[in-house]
Amino acid sequence: MKNLKVSAGPNIRVALPAMATLFLVLNSAAAGNLDPDLSEPPVISSARYGSDVSAFYLGLTAGYSTSGSDRFGLTTPTDTFAVGELDLTGSYGGIRGGWRGLLPAKGGRDYVYGVELGYDFGSLDDEVSTQIGTSVVNGGSEISDVISIRFRNGLTNPSGRVLYFISVGYVHGDITTTSSITSGATTQSFQDKDSRKGFSASIGAEHKLNENWSITGEYEYVRFDSETVEFDNGFTTKSTPRYRGLRFGLNYQF
């Protein structure tokens, strides 16, 4: 039997490498699409993420004391006389600035927390008088120039445009206490001014107008420490000024 000899022509030698290359390309494409539903994860912009997590802000505020109180009595070397209840009311304005951070919460809401510094100008005051024997006694109190530092925290609504918050803080302000005694045509006036610390608490809401601007509204309570004030004539009074007020504001977030 003759040996069968097979020789590969030039067409076969060209076709074999081409088929091998096609097979490798098809195999690689199939391996890269084992799961056709798999997609690239969304990329969060670093600038957007940073602005959502923390921010600084500045703001202007205006408020009105709806009710305040400071009971005024006068203590002499022989007795104590009740003069009256002071109703500390008035308007005030302020500037503020702060920082706040954000943490995700349940239900699509965010937990917002932060620290705020503020300064209030204006004054809240009142004066009372009573007849003691043949003399007319007047007493007054005034709150002014209040500096505060507050911790504020709360939850947003699901859309993130409204923040419902509460705040607690430390306040420091100027307290002016006055007294006068009129006997016939003679009037003696006395005044004592001191700086006093206290605390504040508030509840309110903040509505976001756009990426930078927001408006706020809150109901607040402020109370200063109680102190015994001694006038130059030796008479004394117990001073415990406090007030409740409505405050509205405008914030700009950086």
ABEGO torsion letter per residue (X at the ends): XBBBBBBBBAAAAAAAAAAAAAAAAAAAAAAAAABAABBBBBBBBAAAAAAAABBBBBBBBBBBBABBBBBBBBBBAABBBBAEBBBBBEBBBBBBBBBBBBBBBBGGBBBBBEBBBBBBBEBBBBBBBBBBEABBBBBBBBBBGBBBBBBBBEBBBAAGABBBBBBBBBBBBBBBBBBBBBBEABBBBBBBBBBBBBBBBBBBBBBBABAABBBBBBBBBBBBBBBBBBBAAGBBBBBBBBBBBBBBBBBBBX
